[in-house]
Structure formats: structure tokens, C-alpha cells
Amino acid sequence: MAVSNKETIIPLSQLPSGSWGEIAALKMIGPIKRRLLDLGLVPGTRIEFAFPSPLGDPCAYRVRGTLLALRTNEALS
């Protein structure tokens, strides 16, 4: 998943803690992509890195007033 953070596009997994960006693209395919789209992770949606889990994976992201946990491999795609 690619995120636009001001003028750059980075993978969601590289979004710094406490910062936000807009979803630019979902580069994954198959049922995982469909599920993320169903959850509202569509291009143009604001997403904020909330906090990592104690072991670092998954991480919590705030989207549309909801807290979602995404694994690193999902955030890289």
C-alpha cells in the first residue's frame, strides 16, 4: 500500500509514528485487497500511524475514526 505524505509517496510501513498520509494506491491483489477496500482503505483516504504492537507487528493505523491492525507485509504491498 502506498501512502502520499505531503510531496512523496512511500510504503505505509514507512510512515513515521504519529504522522499521517493519504492512501495513493493498493498494490496487492486478490482477497486481501478486496478486504482492505471493503474496510475503507481506498485511494484518497487519510490514514494515520497510531502505534506499533509490543512486538512491532502488526501496527495500528487510524482510518475513518476506526483503529485497524495491519501486518507489515500488508502495509508493504
N, CA, C and O atoms as a Tripos MOL2 file, in Angstrom:
@<TRIPOS>MOLECULE
protein
  308   307    77     0     0
PROTEIN
NO_CHARGES

@<TRIPOS>ATOM
      1 N           0.8590   -1.1640    0.0000 N.3       1 MET1
      2 CA          0.0000    0.0000    0.0000 C.3       1 MET1
      3 C           0.9040    1.2250    0.0000 C.2       1 MET1
      4 O           1.8080    1.3340    0.8280 O.2       1 MET1
      5 N           0.6680    2.1240   -0.9020 N.am      2 ALA2
      6 CA          1.4640    3.3440   -0.9930 C.3       2 ALA2
      7 C           0.6910    4.5070   -0.3860 C.2       2 ALA2
      8 O          -0.5210    4.6320   -0.5630 O.2       2 ALA2
      9 N           1.4160    5.3490    0.3300 N.am      3 VAL3
     10 CA          0.8210    6.4900    1.0120 C.3       3 VAL3
     11 C           1.5120    7.7620    0.5350 C.2       3 VAL3
     12 O           2.7360    7.8120    0.4200 O.2       3 VAL3
     13 N           0.7190    8.7770    0.2630 N.am      4 SER4
     14 CA          1.2580   10.0840   -0.1110 C.3       4 SER4
     15 C           1.3740   10.9170    1.1580 C.2       4 SER4
     16 O           0.3780   11.2340    1.8080 O.2       4 SER4
     17 N           2.6030   11.2610    1.4900 N.am      5 ASN5
     18 CA          2.8760   12.0590    2.6740 C.3       5 ASN5
     19 C           3.4390   13.3900    2.2210 C.2       5 ASN5
     20 O           4.6440   13.5230    2.0050 O.2       5 ASN5
     21 N           2.5660   14.3760    2.0780 N.am      6 LYS6
     22 CA          2.8910   15.6920    1.5250 C.3       6 LYS6
     23 C           3.2830   15.5460    0.0630 C.2       6 LYS6
     24 O           2.4020   15.4160   -0.7870 O.2       6 LYS6
     25 N           4.5820   15.5630   -0.2630 N.am      7 GLU7
     26 CA          5.0050   15.5310   -1.6510 C.3       7 GLU7
     27 C           5.6010   14.2070   -2.0830 C.2       7 GLU7
     28 O           5.9220   14.0420   -3.2600 O.2       7 GLU7
     29 N           5.7620   13.2540   -1.1720 N.am      8 THR8
     30 CA          6.3920   11.9880   -1.5140 C.3       8 THR8
     31 C           5.4070   10.8390   -1.3720 C.2       8 THR8
     32 O           4.4210   10.9350   -0.6410 O.2       8 THR8
     33 N           5.6860    9.7590   -2.0770 N.am      9 ILE9
     34 CA          4.8840    8.5420   -1.9470 C.3       9 ILE9
     35 C           5.7890    7.4730   -1.3550 C.2       9 ILE9
     36 O           6.8490    7.1680   -1.9020 O.2       9 ILE9
     37 N           5.3590    6.9040   -0.2270 N.am     10 ILE10
     38 CA          6.1390    5.9030    0.4910 C.3      10 ILE10
     39 C           5.2450    4.7150    0.8200 C.2      10 ILE10
     40 O           4.0210    4.8480    0.8090 O.2      10 ILE10
     41 N           5.8340    3.5490    1.1140 N.am     11 PRO11
     42 CA          5.0260    2.4350    1.5960 C.3      11 PRO11
     43 C           4.4250    2.7860    2.9620 C.2      11 PRO11
     44 O           5.0510    3.4890    3.7550 O.2      11 PRO11
     45 N           3.2460    2.3100    3.2250 N.am     12 LEU12
     46 CA          2.5770    2.5850    4.5050 C.3      12 LEU12
     47 C           3.4490    2.1590    5.6790 C.2      12 LEU12
     48 O           3.4420    2.8150    6.7210 O.2      12 LEU12
     49 N           4.1920    1.0830    5.5270 N.am     13 SER13
     50 CA          5.0360    0.5880    6.6250 C.3      13 SER13
     51 C           6.1420    1.5740    7.0020 C.2      13 SER13
     52 O           6.7230    1.4440    8.0790 O.2      13 SER13
     53 N           6.4510    2.5540    6.1530 N.am     14 GLN14
     54 CA          7.4860    3.5370    6.4470 C.3      14 GLN14
     55 C           6.9270    4.8550    6.9710 C.2      14 GLN14
     56 O           7.6760    5.8100    7.1750 O.2      14 GLN14
     57 N           5.6280    4.9120    7.1860 N.am     15 LEU15
     58 CA          5.0110    6.1170    7.7320 C.3      15 LEU15
     59 C           5.4700    6.2920    9.1810 C.2      15 LEU15
     60 O           5.2790    5.3840    9.9890 O.2      15 LEU15
     61 N           6.0670    7.4260    9.5310 N.am     16 PRO16
     62 CA          6.5650    7.6160   10.8980 C.3      16 PRO16
     63 C           5.4360    7.6180   11.9340 C.2      16 PRO16
     64 O           4.3010    7.9840   11.6300 O.2      16 PRO16
     65 N           5.7600    7.2130   13.1320 N.am     17 SER17
     66 CA          4.7890    7.1690   14.2200 C.3      17 SER17
     67 C           4.1790    8.5480   14.4630 C.2      17 SER17
     68 O           4.8930    9.5470   14.5460 O.2      17 SER17
     69 N           2.8630    8.5900   14.5750 N.am     18 GLY18
     70 CA          2.1520    9.8260   14.8440 C.3      18 GLY18
     71 C           1.8880   10.6780   13.6200 C.2      18 GLY18
     72 O           1.2330   11.7150   13.7290 O.2      18 GLY18
     73 N           2.3790   10.2730   12.4540 N.am     19 SER19
     74 CA          2.1470   11.0650   11.2460 C.3      19 SER19
     75 C           1.0240   10.4410   10.4150 C.2      19 SER19
     76 O           0.5570    9.3380   10.6990 O.2      19 SER19
     77 N           0.6120   11.1580    9.4050 N.am     20 TRP20
     78 CA         -0.4790   10.6770    8.5690 C.3      20 TRP20
     79 C          -0.1630   10.9340    7.1030 C.2      20 TRP20
     80 O           0.7460   11.6930    6.7670 O.2      20 TRP20
     81 N          -0.9260   10.2910    6.2500 N.am     21 GLY21
     82 CA         -0.8110   10.4680    4.8130 C.3      21 GLY21
     83 C          -2.1250   10.0820    4.1730 C.2      21 GLY21
     84 O          -3.0730    9.7050    4.8620 O.2      21 GLY21
     85 N          -2.1860   10.1740    2.8630 N.am     22 GLU22
     86 CA         -3.3700    9.7440    2.1250 C.3      22 GLU22
     87 C          -3.0010    8.5130    1.3210 C.2      22 GLU22
     88 O          -1.9120    8.4400    0.7510 O.2      22 GLU22
     89 N          -3.9030    7.5500    1.2760 N.am     23 ILE23
     90 CA         -3.6610    6.3380    0.5110 C.3      23 ILE23
     91 C          -3.5860    6.7140   -0.9620 C.2      23 ILE23
     92 O          -4.5070    7.3170   -1.5130 O.2      23 ILE23
     93 N          -2.4770    6.3500   -1.5880 N.am     24 ALA24
     94 CA         -2.2750    6.6540   -3.0040 C.3      24 ALA24
     95 C          -2.6510    5.4550   -3.8690 C.2      24 ALA24
     96 O          -3.2340    5.6240   -4.9400 O.2      24 ALA24
     97 N          -2.3230    4.2420   -3.4140 N.am     25 ALA25
     98 CA         -2.6080    3.0400   -4.2030 C.3      25 ALA25
     99 C          -2.5030    1.7960   -3.3400 C.2      25 ALA25
    100 O          -1.7460    1.7650   -2.3700 O.2      25 ALA25
    101 N          -3.2680    0.7690   -3.6990 N.am     26 LEU26
    102 CA         -3.1430   -0.5560   -3.1020 C.3      26 LEU26
    103 C          -2.5310   -1.4390   -4.1690 C.2      26 LEU26
    104 O          -3.1560   -1.7050   -5.1960 O.2      26 LEU26
    105 N          -1.3110   -1.8940   -3.9330 N.am     27 LYS27
    106 CA         -0.5790   -2.6400   -4.9470 C.3      27 LYS27
    107 C          -0.7560   -4.1460   -4.8320 C.2      27 LYS27
    108 O          -0.1990   -4.8890   -5.6400 O.2      27 LYS27
    109 N          -1.5080   -4.6120   -3.8600 N.am     28 MET28
    110 CA         -1.7180   -6.0420   -3.6850 C.3      28 MET28
    111 C          -2.8500   -6.5230   -4.5900 C.2      28 MET28
    112 O          -3.5700   -5.7130   -5.1740 O.2      28 MET28
    113 N          -3.0060   -7.8330   -4.7030 N.am     29 ILE29
    114 CA         -4.0850   -8.4080   -5.4990 C.3      29 ILE29
    115 C          -4.8020   -9.4710   -4.6670 C.2      29 ILE29
    116 O          -4.3150   -9.8950   -3.6190 O.2      29 ILE29
    117 N          -5.9440   -9.8820   -5.1470 N.am     30 GLY30
    118 CA         -6.6580  -10.9790   -4.5250 C.3      30 GLY30
    119 C          -7.5570  -10.5660   -3.3760 C.2      30 GLY30
    120 O          -7.9390   -9.4020   -3.2550 O.2      30 GLY30
    121 N          -7.8940  -11.5480   -2.5230 N.am     31 PRO31
    122 CA         -8.8620  -11.3050   -1.4530 C.3      31 PRO31
    123 C          -8.4050  -10.3120   -0.3940 C.2      31 PRO31
    124 O          -9.2390   -9.6480    0.2210 O.2      31 PRO31
    125 N          -7.1110  -10.1950   -0.1710 N.am     32 ILE32
    126 CA         -6.6250   -9.2180    0.8180 C.3      32 ILE32
    127 C          -6.9350   -7.8020    0.3370 C.2      32 ILE32
    128 O          -7.3850   -6.9620    1.1160 O.2      32 ILE32
    129 N          -6.6950   -7.5420   -0.9410 N.am     33 LYS33
    130 CA         -7.0030   -6.2220   -1.4990 C.3      33 LYS33
    131 C          -8.4950   -5.9360   -1.3720 C.2      33 LYS33
    132 O          -8.8820   -4.8390   -0.9720 O.2      33 LYS33
    133 N          -9.3270   -6.9030   -1.7060 N.am     34 ARG34
    134 CA        -10.7810   -6.7290   -1.6230 C.3      34 ARG34
    135 C         -11.1950   -6.4140   -0.1880 C.2      34 ARG34
    136 O         -12.0440   -5.5500    0.0350 O.2      34 ARG34
    137 N         -10.6080   -7.1030    0.7780 N.am     35 ARG35
    138 CA        -10.9430   -6.8920    2.1920 C.3      35 ARG35
    139 C         -10.5460   -5.4920    2.6440 C.2      35 ARG35
    140 O         -11.3150   -4.8270    3.3400 O.2      35 ARG35
    141 N          -9.3590   -5.0370    2.2590 N.am     36 LEU36
    142 CA         -8.9150   -3.7020    2.6400 C.3      36 LEU36
    143 C          -9.7830   -2.6210    1.9970 C.2      36 LEU36
    144 O         -10.0890   -1.6100    2.6270 O.2      36 LEU36
    145 N         -10.1740   -2.8360    0.7480 N.am     37 LEU37
    146 CA        -11.0920   -1.8940    0.0970 C.3      37 LEU37
    147 C         -12.4320   -1.8680    0.8280 C.2      37 LEU37
    148 O         -13.0130   -0.8000    1.0230 O.2      37 LEU37
    149 N         -12.9250   -3.0440    1.2340 N.am     38 ASP38
    150 CA        -14.1860   -3.1240    1.9760 C.3      38 ASP38
    151 C         -14.1060   -2.3930    3.3150 C.2      38 ASP38
    152 O         -15.1060   -1.8640    3.7990 O.2      38 ASP38
    153 N         -12.9170   -2.3650    3.9080 N.am     39 LEU39
    154 CA        -12.7120   -1.6730    5.1870 C.3      39 LEU39
    155 C         -12.5650   -0.1620    5.0160 C.2      39 LEU39
    156 O         -12.4450    0.5650    6.0010 O.2      39 LEU39
    157 N         -12.5740    0.3090    3.7730 N.am     40 GLY40
    158 CA        -12.4980    1.7410    3.5230 C.3      40 GLY40
    159 C         -11.1270    2.2610    3.1690 C.2      40 GLY40
    160 O         -10.9250    3.4740    3.1100 O.2      40 GLY40
    161 N         -10.1780    1.3720    2.9310 N.am     41 LEU41
    162 CA         -8.8290    1.7860    2.5570 C.3      41 LEU41
    163 C          -8.7810    1.9940    1.0460 C.2      41 LEU41
    164 O          -8.2260    1.1780    0.3090 O.2      41 LEU41
    165 N          -9.3650    3.0870    0.6060 N.am     42 VAL42
    166 CA         -9.4230    3.4210   -0.8140 C.3      42 VAL42
    167 C          -8.5360    4.6320   -1.0750 C.2      42 VAL42
    168 O          -8.3060    5.4340   -0.1700 O.2      42 VAL42
    169 N          -8.0310    4.7760   -2.3060 N.am     43 PRO43
    170 CA         -7.1960    5.9370   -2.6120 C.3      43 PRO43
    171 C          -7.8740    7.2490   -2.2340 C.2      43 PRO43
    172 O          -9.0640    7.4500   -2.4820 O.2      43 PRO43
    173 N          -7.0870    8.1400   -1.6260 N.am     44 GLY44
    174 CA         -7.5900    9.4330   -1.1770 C.3      44 GLY44
    175 C          -7.9950    9.4640    0.2800 C.2      44 GLY44
    176 O          -8.2550   10.5390    0.8210 O.2      44 GLY44
    177 N          -8.0560    8.3100    0.9320 N.am     45 THR45
    178 CA         -8.4440    8.2350    2.3360 C.3      45 THR45
    179 C          -7.2630    8.5750    3.2330 C.2      45 THR45
    180 O          -6.1470    8.1100    3.0010 O.2      45 THR45
    181 N          -7.5040    9.3770    4.2430 N.am     46 ARG46
    182 CA         -6.4630    9.7450    5.2120 C.3      46 ARG46
    183 C          -6.2160    8.5540    6.1350 C.2      46 ARG46
    184 O          -7.1580    7.9190    6.6080 O.2      46 ARG46
    185 N          -4.9370    8.2560    6.3890 N.am     47 ILE47
    186 CA         -4.5500    7.1700    7.2850 C.3      47 ILE47
    187 C          -3.4370    7.6740    8.1920 C.2      47 ILE47
    188 O          -2.5210    8.3610    7.7420 O.2      47 ILE47
    189 N          -3.5220    7.3280    9.4680 N.am     48 GLU48
    190 CA         -2.5550    7.7970   10.4580 C.3      48 GLU48
    191 C          -1.9320    6.6100   11.1740 C.2      48 GLU48
    192 O          -2.6380    5.6810   11.5640 O.2      48 GLU48
    193 N          -0.6180    6.6330   11.3500 N.am     49 PHE49
    194 CA          0.0570    5.6080   12.1370 C.3      49 PHE49
    195 C          -0.2560    5.8930   13.5960 C.2      49 PHE49
    196 O           0.1180    6.9480   14.1090 O.2      49 PHE49
    197 N          -0.9330    4.9740   14.2740 N.am     50 ALA50
    198 CA         -1.3160    5.1880   15.6660 C.3      50 ALA50
    199 C          -0.2280    4.6890   16.6180 C.2      50 ALA50
    200 O           0.3010    5.4610   17.4170 O.2      50 ALA50
    201 N           0.1030    3.4030   16.5340 N.am     51 PHE51
    202 CA          1.1560    2.8450   17.3860 C.3      51 PHE51
    203 C           1.4860    1.4200   16.9550 C.2      51 PHE51
    204 O           0.6470    0.7390   16.3660 O.2      51 PHE51
    205 N           2.7220    0.9630   17.2510 N.am     52 PRO52
    206 CA          3.0890   -0.4240   16.9610 C.3      52 PRO52
    207 C           2.6150   -1.3300   18.0880 C.2      52 PRO52
    208 O           2.3530   -0.8690   19.1980 O.2      52 PRO52
    209 N           2.5070   -2.6070   17.7990 N.am     53 SER53
    210 CA          2.2110   -3.5580   18.8670 C.3      53 SER53
    211 C           3.4880   -3.7450   19.6950 C.2      53 SER53
    212 O           4.5560   -3.3130   19.2640 O.2      53 SER53
    213 N           3.4050   -4.3730   20.8610 N.am     54 PRO54
    214 CA          4.5990   -4.5510   21.6910 C.3      54 PRO54
    215 C           5.7430   -5.2710   20.9790 C.2      54 PRO54
    216 O           6.9080   -4.9910   21.2580 O.2      54 PRO54
    217 N           5.4330   -6.1940   20.0640 N.am     55 LEU55
    218 CA          6.4770   -6.9080   19.3360 C.3      55 LEU55
    219 C           6.7610   -6.2890   17.9720 C.2      55 LEU55
    220 O           7.5950   -6.8000   17.2240 O.2      55 LEU55
    221 N           6.0750   -5.1920   17.6380 N.am     56 GLY56
    222 CA          6.3450   -4.4740   16.4020 C.3      56 GLY56
    223 C           5.5060   -4.8770   15.2010 C.2      56 GLY56
    224 O           5.5070   -4.1650   14.1970 O.2      56 GLY56
    225 N           4.7980   -5.9790   15.2660 N.am     57 ASP57
    226 CA          3.9770   -6.4250   14.1460 C.3      57 ASP57
    227 C           2.7690   -7.1710   14.6940 C.2      57 ASP57
    228 O           2.9620   -8.1580   15.4040 O.2      57 ASP57
    229 N           1.5720   -6.7730   14.4190 N.am     58 PRO58
    230 CA          1.1250   -5.7340   13.4980 C.3      58 PRO58
    231 C           1.2210   -4.3450   14.1220 C.2      58 PRO58
    232 O           1.5510   -4.1950   15.2980 O.2      58 PRO58
    233 N           0.9260   -3.3390   13.3100 N.am     59 CYS59
    234 CA          0.8750   -1.9450   13.7580 C.3      59 CYS59
    235 C          -0.5540   -1.4440   13.6380 C.2      59 CYS59
    236 O          -1.3230   -1.9200   12.8020 O.2      59 CYS59
    237 N          -0.9000   -0.4840   14.4770 N.am     60 ALA60
    238 CA         -2.2540    0.0750   14.4630 C.3      60 ALA60
    239 C          -2.2720    1.3630   13.6440 C.2      60 ALA60
    240 O          -1.3910    2.2140   13.7670 O.2      60 ALA60
    241 N          -3.2920    1.4800   12.8130 N.am     61 TYR61
    242 CA         -3.4950    2.6620   11.9770 C.3      61 TYR61
    243 C          -4.9110    3.1700   12.2010 C.2      61 TYR61
    244 O          -5.8430    2.3820   12.3620 O.2      61 TYR61
    245 N          -5.0670    4.4780   12.2110 N.am     62 ARG62
    246 CA         -6.3820    5.0940   12.3710 C.3      62 ARG62
    247 C          -6.8920    5.4950   10.9840 C.2      62 ARG62
    248 O          -6.2550    6.2620   10.2620 O.2      62 ARG62
    249 N          -8.0710    4.9440   10.6350 N.am     63 VAL63
    250 CA         -8.6940    5.2080    9.3410 C.3      63 VAL63
    251 C         -10.1780    5.4530    9.5640 C.2      63 VAL63
    252 O         -10.8790    4.6070   10.1210 O.2      63 VAL63
    253 N         -10.6530    6.6120    9.1290 N.am     64 ARG64
    254 CA        -12.0750    6.9450    9.2140 C.3      64 ARG64
    255 C         -12.6420    6.7550   10.6270 C.2      64 ARG64
    256 O         -13.7660    6.2800   10.7920 O.2      64 ARG64
    257 N         -11.8570    7.1300   11.6430 N.am     65 GLY65
    258 CA        -12.3070    7.0410   13.0290 C.3      65 GLY65
    259 C         -12.2280    5.6520   13.6330 C.2      65 GLY65
    260 O         -12.7070    5.4300   14.7450 O.2      65 GLY65
    261 N         -11.6300    4.7180   12.9130 N.am     66 THR66
    262 CA        -11.5070    3.3420   13.3790 C.3      66 THR66
    263 C         -10.0440    2.9710   13.4740 C.2      66 THR66
    264 O          -9.2270    3.4300   12.6750 O.2      66 THR66
    265 N          -9.7100    2.1430   14.4440 N.am     67 LEU67
    266 CA         -8.3510    1.6580   14.6010 C.3      67 LEU67
    267 C          -8.2390    0.2920   13.9290 C.2      67 LEU67
    268 O          -8.9830   -0.6300   14.2650 O.2      67 LEU67
    269 N          -7.3080    0.1600   12.9750 N.am     68 LEU68
    270 CA         -7.0870   -1.0990   12.2620 C.3      68 LEU68
    271 C          -5.6820   -1.6000   12.5370 C.2      68 LEU68
    272 O          -4.7450   -0.8080   12.6420 O.2      68 LEU68
    273 N          -5.5330   -2.9010   12.6530 N.am     69 ALA69
    274 CA         -4.2080   -3.5050   12.7930 C.3      69 ALA69
    275 C          -3.8370   -4.1260   11.4600 C.2      69 ALA69
    276 O          -4.5840   -4.9320   10.9060 O.2      69 ALA69
    277 N          -2.6670   -3.7410   10.9470 N.am     70 LEU70
    278 CA         -2.1700   -4.2860    9.6850 C.3      70 LEU70
    279 C          -0.7820   -4.8540    9.9110 C.2      70 LEU70
    280 O           0.0530   -4.2290   10.5640 O.2      70 LEU70
    281 N          -0.5390   -6.0300    9.3740 N.am     71 ARG71
    282 CA          0.7870   -6.6280    9.4460 C.3      71 ARG71
    283 C           1.7200   -5.9010    8.4960 C.2      71 ARG71
    284 O           1.2700   -5.2600    7.5460 O.2      71 ARG71
    285 N           2.9980   -5.9960    8.7440 N.am     72 THR72
    286 CA          3.9930   -5.3170    7.9320 C.3      72 THR72
    287 C           3.9030   -5.7190    6.4650 C.2      72 THR72
    288 O           4.0130   -4.8660    5.5840 O.2      72 THR72
    289 N           3.7020   -7.0130    6.1910 N.am     73 ASN73
    290 CA          3.6200   -7.4400    4.7950 C.3      73 ASN73
    291 C           2.3870   -6.8500    4.0950 C.2      73 ASN73
    292 O           2.4240   -6.6420    2.8820 O.2      73 ASN73
    293 N           1.3140   -6.5790    4.8140 N.am     74 GLU74
    294 CA          0.1420   -5.9330    4.2320 C.3      74 GLU74
    295 C           0.4230   -4.4460    3.9770 C.2      74 GLU74
    296 O          -0.0170   -3.8920    2.9700 O.2      74 GLU74
    297 N           1.1450   -3.8190    4.8780 N.am     75 ALA75
    298 CA          1.4590   -2.3980    4.7390 C.3      75 ALA75
    299 C           2.5310   -2.1510    3.6670 C.2      75 ALA75
    300 O           2.6340   -1.0440    3.1390 O.2      75 ALA75
    301 N           3.3160   -3.1670    3.3520 N.am     76 LEU76
    302 CA          4.3490   -3.0350    2.3040 C.3      76 LEU76
    303 C           3.7550   -3.1860    0.9150 C.2      76 LEU76
    304 O           4.2740   -2.6170   -0.0450 O.2      76 LEU76
    305 N           2.6810   -3.9410    0.7960 N.am     77 SER77
    306 CA          2.1140   -4.2620   -0.5290 C.3      77 SER77
    307 C           1.4600   -3.0610   -1.1710 C.2      77 SER77
    308 O           0.9380   -3.1620   -2.2810 O.2      77 SER77
@<TRIPOS>BOND
     1     1     2 1
     2     2     3 1
     3     3     4 2
     4     3     5 am
     5     5     6 1
     6     6     7 1
     7     7     8 2
     8     7     9 am
     9     9    10 1
    10    10    11 1
    11    11    12 2
    12    11    13 am
    13    13    14 1
    14    14    15 1
    15    15    16 2
    16    15    17 am
    17    17    18 1
    18    18    19 1
    19    19    20 2
    20    19    21 am
    21    21    22 1
    22    22    23 1
    23    23    24 2
    24    23    25 am
    25    25    26 1
    26    26    27 1
    27    27    28 2
    28    27    29 am
    29    29    30 1
    30    30    31 1
    31    31    32 2
    32    31    33 am
    33    33    34 1
    34    34    35 1
    35    35    36 2
    36    35    37 am
    37    37    38 1
    38    38    39 1
    39    39    40 2
    40    39    41 am
    41    41    42 1
    42    42    43 1
    43    43    44 2
    44    43    45 am
    45    45    46 1
    46    46    47 1
    47    47    48 2
    48    47    49 am
    49    49    50 1
    50    50    51 1
    51    51    52 2
    52    51    53 am
    53    53    54 1
    54    54    55 1
    55    55    56 2
    56    55    57 am
    57    57    58 1
    58    58    59 1
    59    59    60 2
    60    59    61 am
    61    61    62 1
    62    62    63 1
    63    63    64 2
    64    63    65 am
    65    65    66 1
    66    66    67 1
    67    67    68 2
    68    67    69 am
    69    69    70 1
    70    70    71 1
    71    71    72 2
    72    71    73 am
    73    73    74 1
    74    74    75 1
    75    75    76 2
    76    75    77 am
    77    77    78 1
    78    78    79 1
    79    79    80 2
    80    79    81 am
    81    81    82 1
    82    82    83 1
    83    83    84 2
    84    83    85 am
    85    85    86 1
    86    86    87 1
    87    87    88 2
    88    87    89 am
    89    89    90 1
    90    90    91 1
    91    91    92 2
    92    91    93 am
    93    93    94 1
    94    94    95 1
    95    95    96 2
    96    95    97 am
    97    97    98 1
    98    98    99 1
    99    99   100 2
   100    99   101 am
   101   101   102 1
   102   102   103 1
   103   103   104 2
   104   103   105 am
   105   105   106 1
   106   106   107 1
   107   107   108 2
   108   107   109 am
   109   109   110 1
   110   110   111 1
   111   111   112 2
   112   111   113 am
   113   113   114 1
   114   114   115 1
   115   115   116 2
   116   115   117 am
   117   117   118 1
   118   118   119 1
   119   119   120 2
   120   119   121 am
   121   121   122 1
   122   122   123 1
   123   123   124 2
   124   123   125 am
   125   125   126 1
   126   126   127 1
   127   127   128 2
   128   127   129 am
   129   129   130 1
   130   130   131 1
   131   131   132 2
   132   131   133 am
   133   133   134 1
   134   134   135 1
   135   135   136 2
   136   135   137 am
   137   137   138 1
   138   138   139 1
   139   139   140 2
   140   139   141 am
   141   141   142 1
   142   142   143 1
   143   143   144 2
   144   143   145 am
   145   145   146 1
   146   146   147 1
   147   147   148 2
   148   147   149 am
   149   149   150 1
   150   150   151 1
   151   151   152 2
   152   151   153 am
   153   153   154 1
   154   154   155 1
   155   155   156 2
   156   155   157 am
   157   157   158 1
   158   158   159 1
   159   159   160 2
   160   159   161 am
   161   161   162 1
   162   162   163 1
   163   163   164 2
   164   163   165 am
   165   165   166 1
   166   166   167 1
   167   167   168 2
   168   167   169 am
   169   169   170 1
   170   170   171 1
   171   171   172 2
   172   171   173 am
   173   173   174 1
   174   174   175 1
   175   175   176 2
   176   175   177 am
   177   177   178 1
   178   178   179 1
   179   179   180 2
   180   179   181 am
   181   181   182 1
   182   182   183 1
   183   183   184 2
   184   183   185 am
   185   185   186 1
   186   186   187 1
   187   187   188 2
   188   187   189 am
   189   189   190 1
   190   190   191 1
   191   191   192 2
   192   191   193 am
   193   193   194 1
   194   194   195 1
   195   195   196 2
   196   195   197 am
   197   197   198 1
   198   198   199 1
   199   199   200 2
   200   199   201 am
   201   201   202 1
   202   202   203 1
   203   203   204 2
   204   203   205 am
   205   205   206 1
   206   206   207 1
   207   207   208 2
   208   207   209 am
   209   209   210 1
   210   210   211 1
   211   211   212 2
   212   211   213 am
   213   213   214 1
   214   214   215 1
   215   215   216 2
   216   215   217 am
   217   217   218 1
   218   218   219 1
   219   219   220 2
   220   219   221 am
   221   221   222 1
   222   222   223 1
   223   223   224 2
   224   223   225 am
   225   225   226 1
   226   226   227 1
   227   227   228 2
   228   227   229 am
   229   229   230 1
   230   230   231 1
   231   231   232 2
   232   231   233 am
   233   233   234 1
   234   234   235 1
   235   235   236 2
   236   235   237 am
   237   237   238 1
   238   238   239 1
   239   239   240 2
   240   239   241 am
   241   241   242 1
   242   242   243 1
   243   243   244 2
   244   243   245 am
   245   245   246 1
   246   246   247 1
   247   247   248 2
   248   247   249 am
   249   249   250 1
   250   250   251 1
   251   251   252 2
   252   251   253 am
   253   253   254 1
   254   254   255 1
   255   255   256 2
   256   255   257 am
   257   257   258 1
   258   258   259 1
   259   259   260 2
   260   259   261 am
   261   261   262 1
   262   262   263 1
   263   263   264 2
   264   263   265 am
   265   265   266 1
   266   266   267 1
   267   267   268 2
   268   267   269 am
   269   269   270 1
   270   270   271 1
   271   271   272 2
   272   271   273 am
   273   273   274 1
   274   274   275 1
   275   275   276 2
   276   275   277 am
   277   277   278 1
   278   278   279 1
   279   279   280 2
   280   279   281 am
   281   281   282 1
   282   282   283 1
   283   283   284 2
   284   283   285 am
   285   285   286 1
   286   286   287 1
   287   287   288 2
   288   287   289 am
   289   289   290 1
   290   290   291 1
   291   291   292 2
   292   291   293 am
   293   293   294 1
   294   294   295 1
   295   295   296 2
   296   295   297 am
   297   297   298 1
   298   298   299 1
   299   299   300 2
   300   299   301 am
   301   301   302 1
   302   302   303 1
   303   303   304 2
   304   303   305 am
   305   305   306 1
   306   306   307 1
   307   307   308 2
@<TRIPOS>SUBSTRUCTURE
     1 MET1         2 RESIDUE 1 A MET
     2 ALA2         6 RESIDUE 1 A ALA
     3 VAL3        10 RESIDUE 1 A VAL
     4 SER4        14 RESIDUE 1 A SER
     5 ASN5        18 RESIDUE 1 A ASN
     6 LYS6        22 RESIDUE 1 A LYS
     7 GLU7        26 RESIDUE 1 A GLU
     8 THR8        30 RESIDUE 1 A THR
     9 ILE9        34 RESIDUE 1 A ILE
    10 ILE10       38 RESIDUE 1 A ILE
    11 PRO11       42 RESIDUE 1 A PRO
    12 LEU12       46 RESIDUE 1 A LEU
    13 SER13       50 RESIDUE 1 A SER
    14 GLN14       54 RESIDUE 1 A GLN
    15 LEU15       58 RESIDUE 1 A LEU
    16 PRO16       62 RESIDUE 1 A PRO
    17 SER17       66 RESIDUE 1 A SER
    18 GLY18       70 RESIDUE 1 A GLY
    19 SER19       74 RESIDUE 1 A SER
    20 TRP20       78 RESIDUE 1 A TRP
    21 GLY21       82 RESIDUE 1 A GLY
    22 GLU22       86 RESIDUE 1 A GLU
    23 ILE23       90 RESIDUE 1 A ILE
    24 ALA24       94 RESIDUE 1 A ALA
    25 ALA25       98 RESIDUE 1 A ALA
    26 LEU26      102 RESIDUE 1 A LEU
    27 LYS27      106 RESIDUE 1 A LYS
    28 MET28      110 RESIDUE 1 A MET
    29 ILE29      114 RESIDUE 1 A ILE
    30 GLY30      118 RESIDUE 1 A GLY
    31 PRO31      122 RESIDUE 1 A PRO
    32 ILE32      126 RESIDUE 1 A ILE
    33 LYS33      130 RESIDUE 1 A LYS
    34 ARG34      134 RESIDUE 1 A ARG
    35 ARG35      138 RESIDUE 1 A ARG
    36 LEU36      142 RESIDUE 1 A LEU
    37 LEU37      146 RESIDUE 1 A LEU
    38 ASP38      150 RESIDUE 1 A ASP
    39 LEU39      154 RESIDUE 1 A LEU
    40 GLY40      158 RESIDUE 1 A GLY
    41 LEU41      162 RESIDUE 1 A LEU
    42 VAL42      166 RESIDUE 1 A VAL
    43 PRO43      170 RESIDUE 1 A PRO
    44 GLY44      174 RESIDUE 1 A GLY
    45 THR45      178 RESIDUE 1 A THR
    46 ARG46      182 RESIDUE 1 A ARG
    47 ILE47      186 RESIDUE 1 A ILE
    48 GLU48      190 RESIDUE 1 A GLU
    49 PHE49      194 RESIDUE 1 A PHE
    50 ALA50      198 RESIDUE 1 A ALA
    51 PHE51      202 RESIDUE 1 A PHE
    52 PRO52      206 RESIDUE 1 A PRO
    53 SER53      210 RESIDUE 1 A SER
    54 PRO54      214 RESIDUE 1 A PRO
    55 LEU55      218 RESIDUE 1 A LEU
    56 GLY56      222 RESIDUE 1 A GLY
    57 ASP57      226 RESIDUE 1 A ASP
    58 PRO58      230 RESIDUE 1 A PRO
    59 CYS59      234 RESIDUE 1 A CYS
    60 ALA60      238 RESIDUE 1 A ALA
    61 TYR61      242 RESIDUE 1 A TYR
    62 ARG62      246 RESIDUE 1 A ARG
    63 VAL63      250 RESIDUE 1 A VAL
    64 ARG64      254 RESIDUE 1 A ARG
    65 GLY65      258 RESIDUE 1 A GLY
    66 THR66      262 RESIDUE 1 A THR
    67 LEU67      266 RESIDUE 1 A LEU
    68 LEU68      270 RESIDUE 1 A LEU
    69 ALA69      274 RESIDUE 1 A ALA
    70 LEU70      278 RESIDUE 1 A LEU
    71 ARG71      282 RESIDUE 1 A ARG
    72 THR72      286 RESIDUE 1 A THR
    73 ASN73      290 RESIDUE 1 A ASN
    74 GLU74      294 RESIDUE 1 A GLU
    75 ALA75      298 RESIDUE 1 A ALA
    76 LEU76      302 RESIDUE 1 A LEU
    77 SER77      306 RESIDUE 1 A SER
